[in-house]
Amino acid sequence: MYILGVSCYYHDSAAAILHDGVLIAASEEERFSRKKHDFGYPTQAIAFCLEQAGITAQDLDYVVFYEKPLLKFERILMTTLQTFPQSYPVFRESMVSWFNEKLWIKGELLTKLDIPNEKLLFVEHHLSHAASAFYCSPYEEAAVLTVDGVGEWTTTTIGKATAVWDKTPDGTPGTQTTNAIELFHEQKFPHSLGLLYSAFTAFLGFRVNNGEYKVMGMAPYGKPTRMDDVYKVFNMADDASFRLNMDYFTFHKSTSKTFGRKFTDLFGEPRV
């Protein structure tokens, strides 16, 4: 069985192909387009994966998109309308992006790959994260934690994954006897560790979805002298669930700023 995975129209578009559960090839589109963080349709990455597998798109059993676009569109509509008219800039920019590209991804995939509708699947964003980590690991059973900015509605999940394969005489995987990922707890937007991280990335003068690695690189050289202030904008409960104090943030209603005046009153003026 050949399965092609596709992600695009957010950042770092990519494709990957598996044959009977074994990864054959994977690549980001920027490797071919030479555009850093290329978010467009990954034409060249898909072509590379198919070439490495020695097949055409018509030989694919399934094509899987990394999230469920309509659920994500629902979240954007509902959250921007809740804070309207302050959120009008986010609403306007989001609608342009969605009506230009994202709402039509199903038709685009079916047309460009020339595959029938029943071969195209959409997987929830955080299940994609969990699968990409677990199925590339050597473990048959694992606890699962996924954390990012936001998927459709979810920002963090906790779950359990199991995958057991019979071994063939030559030691390669044979028939799969167990295959399951269960995500049994989730945190929903706007309460997000990833978006908290992005707010501090922007505060330190770096571009969101680009400069986070720089913050990570600087972190070992810092001292936790402001943790009491951090816990004023971020609260964790005894069960490990958490909430952001949204009085400090503007990412849900602004296209240009992730934090507001109350944030800078607490932490000082941002680095430019």
N, C-alpha and C positions, 0 to 999 in steps of 0.2 A: 504494500500500500504506500502510495506517495502522497504526502501532505505538504502543501506550501503555506507558510505563514507570512502575513503581510502587515506592516504598520506604516502609516503615512498621515500627512496633514496635521501634524502637531510639531514635532521636532525629531530630527535624526531618523528619517524614514529608513526602513530596512525590509529584508526578506530572508527567509530561511526555508530549507527543504529537508524533510525527513523521509526515509524509506524504511518501512516496518519498524518504526520507533527509533531508528538510528539517524542522528544528524549527519547529513551529507555535506551541506554547505550553508553558510550564512554570511550576509554582508550588509553594511549600511550603504545607502545610495551615494553618500558623500564621497565614498572611495572612488567612484566612477565619475561623478559630476564635478568633483573638486570644489563643491560649495559646502562650506562648513555648516553643520547642522541642517543640511538639506532636508526639507519637510515635504517635498513634492512626491508625486506618485513614483514609486521606486522601479521604474522601467528597467534600468540597467542591472540593478541588484537582482530582480526577478529573472532576467535573462541569464545572468551568471549562475544562479542557483539551478535553473533548468539545464544549463549546459553541463554543470558539474555532475548532475544526476544522469545525464545522457538521455533526457526525455524532452517532450514538448508539453505545452500546457494541457493538451488534450489527453495526455497520459495520467494527469493528476486525478487522484481519487477525491481529494477535498482541498479547498482553499479556505483558510481560516483568517479572518480579520481580528485584530488584537483587542477590540472592544465593541460595545454595542452603541452605535452612533445615535440612535433614536432616544435611548435612555439618557445619554449625555446631553442631547438637545433639550430634552424635558427638564433636566436639572438647570441648565443655563436659562431657559425661559422662566422657570418658577423662581429662581433666586434673584434674577435681575428685576422681575416684576414686583417682587416683595420689597425692594428698596428703590423702586422708581419714584421720582424722576432722577434721584442722585445717581442711579446706575445707568442712566441713558447712554453715556459713552461706551460702557461695556456691552450694552444691548445692541447698539448700532454696529460696533466693530464685530461682535459675534455673529450677528445676522448676515453681514456681508460675507464673512468667512464661510459660514455654514451654507448659505444659498449659492455661493460660488463653487464650493468643492465638497464639503463634508457630507451634506445630505444626499449626495448622489453617488457615494462610494460603491454602493451595491451594484448599480448599473454600470459604473466604470469598470469594476472588476469583472463582471460578467462579459462586457463587451470587449475589453482589451485582452482578456485571457481566452475569450471564446469558449466559455464553459456553460453548462446548463445550471439553472437556478439551484437544483438540489445538491450541487457540489459545493456551494458557498455557505460557510458557517460564520457566525459572529459569537465571540467568546467574551465574557465579562473581563474587564480590564485587569482586575486584581487576580482573577484566576489565571490569566496569561502570565502575570508576574510569578505566581506560585509555581506554575508548570515549568516556566523557563529555568527556575532555580532548582526545583526538585528533580525533574527528569534528566538534568545534566549532572546530578550528584551521584555518588556511589551508593546511596542509602536505599534500602527497601522500605524503610519507614522513617518518618521525620515529623517533628512539629514544624509548622509553617507560620511565618510572620511576614506580611507584606506591608510596606510603608512607602507612600509617595505623596505627590501633591494632591491629585484627585483623579479618579477614573470616571465612571458614569456618575455615581453619587458617593462612592466609597473612597476613603482616604487611607484606611488601615484595616487589615484583617488578621485574624488568628485562626489557625486550623490545623488539620492533620492530613498527611499524605502517605499513601501506601502503594507500592508497585513491586510485584514479585514475578520473576520470570523463571521458567524451567531452563536448565542449561542443556545445550546440545553436547555431543561427545567432544567437539573441538573447543568447547568452552565459551562459545558465543551464545547470546540470548536466544532462547527458543520461544515456546508458547508463553504468552503472558497470562498468569493465573489470577492476579489481582492488580487493579488499576483504579485508584480513587484519590481525589483531593476534595476534602470537605472543609470549607471555610465557615466556621460556626459562630464567629463574632466579627462585627465590623463597626467601624467608626465612620460617620458620614460628614460630608461637606456642610458647613465651612470649617469644621474642626479638623485641622490637618497639620501633622508634623512637617510635611514637605513644604507646605505654604508658609509655615512659621520659619523654616530654614530659608526659603526664598525671600521673606521679608528682611531677614538679617543680611542676606546676600546683597540685596538692593541697598540697605542701610549702609553697608560697608563700601558702596560705590561700584559694585559689580553688576553685570547684566543677569537678570533672572533667566534660568534655563541655559546658562552659559558659564557663569562664574562661580557656581557652587563648589566646584572642585578646588578653587583657590581658597575659599573659606575653610574647607576641610584641611587643606595643606597648612594653613596658618594656625589651626586650632591647637596643635600640640605645643605651640610656643606661647599660648595665652595662659592666663590664670583665671579661675572661676570667681572673680571678685564681684560680678554683677548677677549672680544666680538668684538672689532674692528679688531683684527687679524682673528677671526672666519669669519667675513664678507669679508675678503680678499680671502678666499677659497670657500665661499658660498654667492651667490647673489640672492636676492629675488626681483621680479618685483612688480609693483603696483597691478597686478591681482592675486597675491599670488603664481604665478608660480616661479620656482627657477632653478638655474643652479649651478653646481659645476665648479670651475676652475680646469680643469683636469691637469694643470701643476703641481699640488700639490699631485696628487693621482696616484697609480700604480695598483689598484685592477683589472683593466681591462686588464692588461698584465703581472701580476706576481702572482704566486701561494703562495708566502711566505710573501709578504709585501703589505699593503693596501695604504701606503703613500710613497712619494719619498723624495729626498734630499731637495727640495724646502720647503716641509712641515716642516722638522726638522730645516732648517735654520730659519723658522718663529717661531716655537714653542719650539725649543730646542731639545736636544737629548731625545729619548724615554726611558721610564722606562723599565728595563730588569727584 
